[in-house]
């Protein structure tokens, strides 16, 4: 009897059908739950970001020397002085830090004016070399002499001088100078003149 009753229940149980309206309601509820979850996650992320911002320490204030900011006038001045051959410590004395009112040091000079320190001598040598060339092809001998002096002192040019040694007398003889015999004769004459009476102080 029990088996018959169970079989009847199985045969009489029917699957409930969901209509279109019910399916639409269920879909709307699922979408609403998903939206609530998204809003919750967004709120948690915003709260975490706010807590992280509060936890960051404020930036430390600089307690060192005020930073030097070179001006275009400073750069031109350093380039000119470097071209004149001034030492770097002397150039640094003439450049003032407006924030401190004191001259900068050599380290600061090399840090902010490295290009000017290299360009100055190069430009000066180029200008004088060009001027020397222009004057040398003209009629001014003084300008040529000045250019030769600059080349000797700044670019390393040197004149070669040959010196001959007279083995017999042991006298150094430069080209165009007097002979050893003439030099010895002149020295003897000067010695004799110094020993004459009346030439010594009383």
C-alpha positions in Angstrom: 0.0 0.0 0.0 2.9 2.3 0.9 4.5 1.7 -2.4 1.4 2.5 -4.3 0.9 5.8 -2.4 4.5 6.9 -3.1 4.0 6.1 -6.8 0.9 8.1 -6.8 2.7 11.1 -5.3 5.4 10.9 -7.9 2.9 10.8 -10.7 0.8 13.6 -9.3 3.9 15.9 -8.6 4.2 18.5 -11.3 6.9 21.0 -12.1 5.9 24.5 -11.5 6.2 26.7 -14.5 7.4 30.3 -14.2 5.8 32.8 -16.4 7.5 35.7 -18.2 6.5 38.2 -15.6 8.0 36.2 -12.8 11.2 35.7 -14.7 11.5 39.4 -15.3 11.0 40.1 -11.5 13.7 37.5 -10.7 16.2 39.1 -13.2 15.5 42.5 -11.7 16.2 41.2 -8.2 19.5 39.6 -9.3 20.6 42.8 -10.9 19.7 44.8 -7.8 21.8 42.5 -5.6 24.7 42.8 -8.0 24.5 46.6 -8.0 24.4 46.6 -4.1 27.5 44.4 -4.0 29.3 46.8 -6.5 28.4 49.8 -4.4 29.6 48.1 -1.3 33.0 47.2 -2.8 33.4 50.8 -4.1 32.7 52.2 -0.7 35.2 49.9 0.9 37.9 50.8 -1.6 37.3 54.5 -1.1 37.5 54.1 2.7 40.8 52.2 2.4 42.2 54.9 0.2 41.2 57.6 2.7 42.8 55.7 5.5 46.0 55.2 3.5 46.2 58.9 2.7 45.9 59.8 6.4 48.6 57.4 7.3 51.2 58.9 5.0 53.6 61.3 6.9 53.7 64.9 5.7 56.7 65.8 3.6 59.7 67.0 5.5 60.8 70.5 5.2 64.3 71.0 3.9 66.7 72.3 6.5 69.8 72.6 4.3 71.2 75.6 2.4 68.8 77.3 0.0 69.1 76.0 -3.5 71.1 78.2 -5.9 69.4 79.1 -9.1 71.7 80.6 -11.7 70.5 83.4 -14.0 71.4 84.1 -17.6 73.5 87.0 -16.4 75.4 84.7 -14.2 76.0 82.2 -17.0 77.3 84.9 -19.3 79.6 86.3 -16.6 81.1 82.9 -15.8 81.6 82.2 -19.5 83.4 85.5 -20.0 85.6 85.1 -16.9 86.5 81.5 -17.8 87.5 82.7 -21.3 89.8 85.3 -19.7 91.6 82.5 -17.9 90.6 83.3 -14.3 90.9 80.5 -11.7 87.7 78.8 -10.7 87.9 79.9 -7.0 88.2 83.5 -8.1 85.2 83.1 -10.4 83.1 81.6 -7.6 83.9 84.7 -5.4 82.2 87.0 -8.0 79.0 84.9 -8.3 76.6 85.6 -5.4 73.8 83.5 -4.2 70.8 85.9 -3.9 69.2 83.7 -1.3 72.1 83.8 1.1 73.8 87.0 0.0 77.2 85.2 0.0 79.5 84.0 -2.8 79.1 80.4 -4.0 81.8 77.8 -3.6 83.8 76.0 -6.3 81.6 72.9 -6.0 78.5 74.9 -6.7 80.2 76.7 -9.6 81.2 73.4 -11.3 77.7 71.9 -10.6 75.7 74.7 -12.2 78.2 76.3 -14.7 80.0 73.2 -16.1 79.2 74.1 -19.7 80.1 77.7 -19.3 83.5 76.8 -17.8 84.3 74.7 -20.9 82.8 77.0 -23.5 84.5 80.2 -22.2 88.2 79.3 -23.0 87.2 77.6 -26.2 85.3 80.7 -27.5 88.1 83.1 -26.4 90.8 81.0 -28.1 88.7 80.8 -31.2 88.1 84.5 -31.4 91.7 85.5 -30.8 92.9 82.9 -33.2 90.6 84.3 -35.9 91.6 87.8 -35.1 95.3 86.9 -35.3 94.7 85.3 -38.7 92.9 88.4 -39.9 95.6 90.7 -38.7 98.4 88.5 -39.8 97.2 88.7 -43.4 97.0 92.5 -43.1 99.6 95.2 -42.3 99.5 95.4 -38.5 102.6 93.8 -37.0 101.6 94.6 -33.4 98.4 92.5 -33.7 100.4 89.6 -35.0 102.8 89.8 -32.0 99.9 89.9 -29.7 98.4 86.9 -31.4 101.6 85.0 -31.1 101.8 85.8 -27.4 98.3 84.5 -26.9 99.1 81.3 -28.8 102.2 80.7 -26.7 100.5 81.3 -23.3 97.0 79.7 -23.9 97.3 77.0 -26.6 100.7 75.6 -25.8 102.6 76.7 -28.9 106.4 77.1 -28.4 109.2 78.3 -30.5 112.1 75.9 -31.0 115.5 77.3 -30.2 118.6 75.4 -31.1 121.8 75.9 -29.1 125.3 74.8 -30.2 128.2 74.0 -27.8 131.7 74.9 -28.7 133.7 71.9 -27.4 137.1 73.8 -27.1 135.9 76.8 -25.1 132.8 75.2 -23.5 130.7 78.2 -24.5 127.0 77.9 -25.5 126.4 79.5 -28.9 122.9 80.4 -30.1 122.3 80.9 -33.8 123.1 84.5 -34.8 125.1 85.1 -31.7 128.8 86.1 -31.5 131.5 83.5 -31.9 133.3 82.0 -28.8 136.5 84.0 -29.6 134.5 87.3 -29.8 132.7 86.5 -26.6 135.9 85.7 -24.7 137.6 88.8 -26.0 134.7 91.0 -24.9 134.8 89.4 -21.4 138.5 90.1 -21.1 138.1 93.7 -22.1 135.4 94.2 -19.6 137.5 92.7 -16.8 140.5 94.9 -17.8 138.4 98.0 -17.8 137.1 97.2 -14.3 140.6 96.8 -12.9 142.0 100.1 -14.3 142.9 102.8 -11.7 140.2 105.3 -11.0 137.4 103.0 -11.8 137.1 101.6 -8.2 135.3 103.6 -5.6 137.5 105.7 -3.3 
